[in-house]
Amino acid sequence: MVINEIKETNGFLGYEIINSRKYFLNAETNEIQSADSINLPGVSHFSGCFEYDSKYSRFFIWQCGEGIGSSIPLKVYDLNTKTQKEIVTFQDFGLNKEYIGLIAVRYNNGYFLVIPKSKEYLSKIIVIDLNSKEIKKKFS
């Protein structure tokens, strides 16, 4: 959640942001935590593709945008240890990084589904189960 303090102006937008505060909300415990000091690698000002897991204080980050959709690598950033690691890579599909956009990342109800977009690379589907502290990666 982001709370912006604004000042009215005569400019194009009619206002200017003069201060901004960011918070995480843990819906399970109904507690908030300041996020002002957090700078996530690969996510600029909380924009882009990410999913926050409040239960285990971690962010899942992946690339998205015009021309690539949402794509691997899928990374996890642990807010407690301030460490990041890739959990699904191009190498999992036998590809190198120049194939960006061919492997789609989808999040739904505690699971990531990672699926090739092309029949040529449809060698496997990866499911990431986020319902425990340990990230479980299942291949099919």
Protein Blocks (a to p, Z undefined) as FASTA:
>chain_A
ZZddddddfbfnopacfbdcdddddfknopacdfklpccehiaghiajddddfknopadd
ddedehjlpadddddddfklopacdfbdfklnopafklgojaccddeehiacdddfbfkl
mmbccdddfkbfbdcdddZZ
